[in-house]
Each structure stands twice: as C-alpha cells, then as structure tokens.
Amino acid sequence: MHLAALPAPVPQLVIRDEKGRFVARVDFAFVAARVVVELDGFAFHRDRDSYRTDRAKANELARLGWRLVRLTWEDIVLRPDWVIGLYDVERGLRPRIRVVGGSCQVTPQCSRSRSR
C-alpha cells in the first residue's frame, strides 16, 4: 500500500461505539476515511461462532459509519494491483466497492484507466 501512495493504516485499531463500548479490534483502519480492512483467513473464520461474530461486527461497524473491506492473504500476495485498485485515493480513500444483492462488488465506474 505504501508503494501505491496510500496512507499508512493503523494496525489493530480498537473501535468503540458512541457510548464507549467495545465494538471491534480491526486488522487495519484508515481512520480519516473511516475504512476498515479485515484480513480473513480460513484458520480463524471457519466455524459457526466466528462466522456469526464477524457478521455482527460488520453490521455494527456499518452502523457507526465505517466501510469494511474483507481481503484474504491470497488477495494481498497474488493480486496486489487488484487490492490497490479497490481504493479511490484521489477522493479520500473511499473503497471502490458497493453492495449488490448482499455481496460486495467493485463498482464498474471506477476503472483505473477511465478518464475523470
């Protein structure tokens, strides 16, 4: 991310709700842009409790105005250009992702090659 001119994220940020209650410890956060990046690995996300906890955390982060991007080790290592392309650096590091029918998709109007 450093080579892509992205700001350095805060690792292991603790996020609390408006009453100061613990919501989550996230893998990485771009605080100014309110973007959370979670790295999902099969070892920690394969049982029912982890699945439920992850969904509750995602919903609470969304309620608090955070955008959540889930990536895998394979995404980071094998597709770094794709990962970097998810972020619109010129417009405040907003993820180029939208929710469609319950799944996240890269928005088509955010191609790196399109003119602005």
URCOR-V147665 format. One record per run of one state. SS is the DSSP state (H for helix, E for strand, L for the rest). FROM is the first residue (numbers start at 0). TO is the last residue. If there is no record, write none. Layout:
SS & FROM & TO
SS & FROM & TO
This chain:
L & 0 & 0
H & 1 & 3
L & 4 & 8
E & 9 & 15
L & 16 & 20
E & 21 & 29
L & 30 & 33
E & 34 & 38
L & 39 & 40
H & 41 & 43
L & 44 & 46
H & 47 & 62
L & 63 & 65
E & 66 & 70
L & 71 & 71
H & 72 & 77
L & 78 & 78
H & 79 & 84
L & 85 & 85
E & 86 & 87
H & 88 & 90
L & 91 & 92
E & 93 & 94
L & 95 & 95
E & 96 & 99
L & 100 & 101
E & 102 & 105
L & 106 & 106
H & 107 & 109
L & 110 & 115
